[in-house]
Amino acid sequence: MNQTYEAITVKPENGLVGVNLNFSEIYERYSSGFDYASIGRV
């Protein structure tokens, strides 16, 4: 289960919980020909 990836965390300013977006997976999809607009819907 050990996994490394580049990510960005989006969290409300005063919130306790955030969401991590796996940028490594997004980059792989984009570089393999996925349409940029469709990446966010996957």
Biopython code that builds the backbone (N, CA, C, O; Angstrom):
import numpy as np
from Bio.PDB.StructureBuilder import StructureBuilder

atoms = [
    (1, "MET", "N", (0.812, -1.196, 0.000)),
    (1, "MET", "CA", (0.000, 0.000, 0.000)),
    (1, "MET", "C", (0.857, 1.262, 0.000)),
    (1, "MET", "O", (0.316, 2.366, -0.061)),
    (2, "ASN", "N", (2.141, 1.127, 0.065)),
    (2, "ASN", "CA", (2.984, 2.318, 0.014)),
    (2, "ASN", "C", (2.926, 2.908, -1.384)),
    (2, "ASN", "O", (3.209, 2.226, -2.369)),
    (3, "GLN", "N", (2.561, 4.166, -1.462)),
    (3, "GLN", "CA", (2.424, 4.835, -2.744)),
    (3, "GLN", "C", (2.898, 6.269, -2.583)),
    (3, "GLN", "O", (2.623, 6.916, -1.572)),
    (4, "THR", "N", (3.598, 6.751, -3.569)),
    (4, "THR", "CA", (3.995, 8.158, -3.559)),
    (4, "THR", "C", (3.411, 8.833, -4.793)),
    (4, "THR", "O", (3.285, 8.216, -5.850)),
    (5, "TYR", "N", (3.061, 10.090, -4.647)),
    (5, "TYR", "CA", (2.547, 10.861, -5.771)),
    (5, "TYR", "C", (2.632, 12.342, -5.445)),
    (5, "TYR", "O", (2.719, 12.736, -4.282)),
    (6, "GLU", "N", (2.606, 13.151, -6.493)),
    (6, "GLU", "CA", (2.538, 14.598, -6.341)),
    (6, "GLU", "C", (1.078, 14.971, -6.154)),
    (6, "GLU", "O", (0.218, 14.495, -6.894)),
    (7, "ALA", "N", (0.790, 15.816, -5.175)),
    (7, "ALA", "CA", (-0.604, 16.148, -4.899)),
    (7, "ALA", "C", (-0.737, 17.604, -4.471)),
    (7, "ALA", "O", (0.236, 18.264, -4.106)),
    (8, "ILE", "N", (-1.948, 18.066, -4.528)),
    (8, "ILE", "CA", (-2.303, 19.370, -3.976)),
    (8, "ILE", "C", (-3.483, 19.130, -3.042)),
    (8, "ILE", "O", (-4.376, 18.339, -3.347)),
    (9, "THR", "N", (-3.482, 19.816, -1.907)),
    (9, "THR", "CA", (-4.565, 19.675, -0.943)),
    (9, "THR", "C", (-5.431, 20.927, -0.985)),
    (9, "THR", "O", (-4.927, 22.047, -0.904)),
    (10, "VAL", "N", (-6.728, 20.728, -1.113)),
    (10, "VAL", "CA", (-7.689, 21.827, -1.115)),
    (10, "VAL", "C", (-8.486, 21.704, 0.176)),
    (10, "VAL", "O", (-9.120, 20.681, 0.437)),
    (11, "LYS", "N", (-8.442, 22.785, 0.996)),
    (11, "LYS", "CA", (-9.096, 22.773, 2.296)),
    (11, "LYS", "C", (-9.649, 24.160, 2.582)),
    (11, "LYS", "O", (-8.975, 25.157, 2.324)),
    (12, "PRO", "N", (-10.857, 24.238, 3.108)),
    (12, "PRO", "CA", (-11.382, 25.545, 3.490)),
    (12, "PRO", "C", (-10.447, 26.215, 4.508)),
    (12, "PRO", "O", (-9.802, 25.530, 5.301)),
    (13, "GLU", "N", (-10.377, 27.515, 4.485)),
    (13, "GLU", "CA", (-9.448, 28.264, 5.330)),
    (13, "GLU", "C", (-9.533, 27.859, 6.800)),
    (13, "GLU", "O", (-8.497, 27.651, 7.431)),
    (14, "ASN", "N", (-10.703, 27.743, 7.345)),
    (14, "ASN", "CA", (-10.858, 27.379, 8.754)),
    (14, "ASN", "C", (-11.333, 25.942, 8.942)),
    (14, "ASN", "O", (-11.763, 25.564, 10.031)),
    (15, "GLY", "N", (-11.256, 25.152, 7.894)),
    (15, "GLY", "CA", (-11.743, 23.780, 7.957)),
    (15, "GLY", "C", (-10.718, 22.824, 8.533)),
    (15, "GLY", "O", (-9.530, 23.135, 8.603)),
    (16, "LEU", "N", (-11.185, 21.669, 8.941)),
    (16, "LEU", "CA", (-10.324, 20.632, 9.485)),
    (16, "LEU", "C", (-10.038, 19.532, 8.472)),
    (16, "LEU", "O", (-9.081, 18.775, 8.637)),
    (17, "VAL", "N", (-10.850, 19.435, 7.433)),
    (17, "VAL", "CA", (-10.737, 18.356, 6.457)),
    (17, "VAL", "C", (-10.496, 18.949, 5.078)),
    (17, "VAL", "O", (-11.116, 19.942, 4.697)),
    (18, "GLY", "N", (-9.588, 18.328, 4.338)),
    (18, "GLY", "CA", (-9.308, 18.757, 2.980)),
    (18, "GLY", "C", (-9.363, 17.582, 2.025)),
    (18, "GLY", "O", (-9.575, 16.443, 2.440)),
    (19, "VAL", "N", (-9.171, 17.861, 0.754)),
    (19, "VAL", "CA", (-9.179, 16.845, -0.289)),
    (19, "VAL", "C", (-7.825, 16.878, -0.981)),
    (19, "VAL", "O", (-7.341, 17.950, -1.344)),
    (20, "ASN", "N", (-7.211, 15.717, -1.168)),
    (20, "ASN", "CA", (-5.951, 15.620, -1.901)),
    (20, "ASN", "C", (-6.236, 15.233, -3.345)),
    (20, "ASN", "O", (-6.960, 14.273, -3.610)),
    (21, "LEU", "N", (-5.666, 15.982, -4.271)),
    (21, "LEU", "CA", (-5.791, 15.658, -5.692)),
    (21, "LEU", "C", (-4.482, 15.043, -6.156)),
    (21, "LEU", "O", (-3.422, 15.652, -6.016)),
    (22, "ASN", "N", (-4.552, 13.850, -6.701)),
    (22, "ASN", "CA", (-3.380, 13.122, -7.160)),
    (22, "ASN", "C", (-2.942, 13.674, -8.511)),
    (22, "ASN", "O", (-3.505, 13.303, -9.542)),
    (23, "PHE", "N", (-1.948, 14.552, -8.518)),
    (23, "PHE", "CA", (-1.497, 15.155, -9.763)),
    (23, "PHE", "C", (-0.710, 14.187, -10.626)),
    (23, "PHE", "O", (-0.652, 14.365, -11.843)),
    (24, "SER", "N", (-0.108, 13.177, -10.038)),
    (24, "SER", "CA", (0.619, 12.187, -10.834)),
    (24, "SER", "C", (-0.340, 11.466, -11.776)),
    (24, "SER", "O", (-0.035, 11.278, -12.954)),
    (25, "GLU", "N", (-1.499, 11.063, -11.258)),
    (25, "GLU", "CA", (-2.497, 10.375, -12.083)),
    (25, "GLU", "C", (-3.057, 11.311, -13.153)),
    (25, "GLU", "O", (-3.254, 10.903, -14.297)),
    (26, "ILE", "N", (-3.309, 12.551, -12.784)),
    (26, "ILE", "CA", (-3.822, 13.526, -13.751)),
    (26, "ILE", "C", (-2.815, 13.735, -14.874)),
    (26, "ILE", "O", (-3.198, 13.776, -16.043)),
    (27, "TYR", "N", (-1.533, 13.866, -14.538)),
    (27, "TYR", "CA", (-0.500, 14.052, -15.552)),
    (27, "TYR", "C", (-0.418, 12.838, -16.472)),
    (27, "TYR", "O", (-0.307, 12.993, -17.688)),
    (28, "GLU", "N", (-0.472, 11.625, -15.904)),
    (28, "GLU", "CA", (-0.417, 10.408, -16.722)),
    (28, "GLU", "C", (-1.570, 10.373, -17.728)),
    (28, "GLU", "O", (-1.370, 10.047, -18.898)),
    (29, "ARG", "N", (-2.760, 10.705, -17.273)),
    (29, "ARG", "CA", (-3.921, 10.701, -18.168)),
    (29, "ARG", "C", (-3.755, 11.742, -19.267)),
    (29, "ARG", "O", (-4.035, 11.462, -20.432)),
    (30, "TYR", "N", (-3.309, 12.923, -18.912)),
    (30, "TYR", "CA", (-3.134, 13.998, -19.893)),
    (30, "TYR", "C", (-2.065, 13.636, -20.911)),
    (30, "TYR", "O", (-2.253, 13.841, -22.111)),
    (31, "SER", "N", (-0.938, 13.097, -20.439)),
    (31, "SER", "CA", (0.162, 12.780, -21.351)),
    (31, "SER", "C", (-0.132, 11.557, -22.225)),
    (31, "SER", "O", (0.531, 11.354, -23.242)),
    (32, "SER", "N", (-1.120, 10.740, -21.838)),
    (32, "SER", "CA", (-1.462, 9.579, -22.662)),
    (32, "SER", "C", (-2.591, 9.884, -23.650)),
    (32, "SER", "O", (-3.078, 8.984, -24.334)),
    (33, "GLY", "N", (-3.007, 11.146, -23.725)),
    (33, "GLY", "CA", (-3.941, 11.544, -24.758)),
    (33, "GLY", "C", (-5.357, 11.859, -24.311)),
    (33, "GLY", "O", (-6.203, 12.199, -25.139)),
    (34, "PHE", "N", (-5.636, 11.752, -23.000)),
    (34, "PHE", "CA", (-6.965, 12.120, -22.531)),
    (34, "PHE", "C", (-7.204, 13.608, -22.792)),
    (34, "PHE", "O", (-6.293, 14.424, -22.648)),
    (35, "ASP", "N", (-8.400, 13.944, -23.167)),
    (35, "ASP", "CA", (-8.775, 15.343, -23.359)),
    (35, "ASP", "C", (-8.732, 16.053, -22.008)),
    (35, "ASP", "O", (-9.236, 15.530, -21.014)),
    (36, "TYR", "N", (-8.144, 17.221, -21.969)),
    (36, "TYR", "CA", (-7.973, 17.968, -20.724)),
    (36, "TYR", "C", (-9.296, 18.163, -19.993)),
    (36, "TYR", "O", (-9.344, 18.040, -18.769)),
    (37, "ALA", "N", (-10.353, 18.459, -20.710)),
    (37, "ALA", "CA", (-11.665, 18.705, -20.085)),
    (37, "ALA", "C", (-12.247, 17.433, -19.463)),
    (37, "ALA", "O", (-13.025, 17.520, -18.513)),
    (38, "SER", "N", (-11.892, 16.270, -19.973)),
    (38, "SER", "CA", (-12.466, 15.027, -19.455)),
    (38, "SER", "C", (-11.719, 14.504, -18.230)),
    (38, "SER", "O", (-12.248, 13.643, -17.528)),
    (39, "ILE", "N", (-10.532, 14.982, -17.951)),
    (39, "ILE", "CA", (-9.736, 14.465, -16.838)),
    (39, "ILE", "C", (-10.439, 14.694, -15.508)),
    (39, "ILE", "O", (-10.428, 13.806, -14.655)),
    (40, "GLY", "N", (-11.036, 15.830, -15.308)),
    (40, "GLY", "CA", (-11.716, 16.136, -14.057)),
    (40, "GLY", "C", (-12.979, 15.336, -13.823)),
    (40, "GLY", "O", (-13.460, 15.265, -12.692)),
    (41, "ARG", "N", (-13.527, 14.733, -14.864)),
    (41, "ARG", "CA", (-14.761, 13.956, -14.731)),
    (41, "ARG", "C", (-14.496, 12.497, -14.419)),
    (41, "ARG", "O", (-15.439, 11.750, -14.156)),
    (42, "VAL", "N", (-13.259, 12.074, -14.438)),
    (42, "VAL", "CA", (-12.948, 10.652, -14.220)),
    (42, "VAL", "C", (-12.872, 10.349, -12.757)),
    (42, "VAL", "O", (-12.621, 9.207, -12.375)),
]
sb = StructureBuilder()
sb.init_structure("model")
sb.init_model(0)
sb.init_chain("A")
sb.init_seg("    ")
for serial, (resi, resn, name, xyz) in enumerate(atoms, 1):
    if name == "N":
        sb.init_residue(resn, " ", resi, " ")
    sb.init_atom(name, np.array(xyz, "f"), 0.0, 1.0, " ", f" {name:<3s}", serial, name[0])
structure = sb.get_structure()
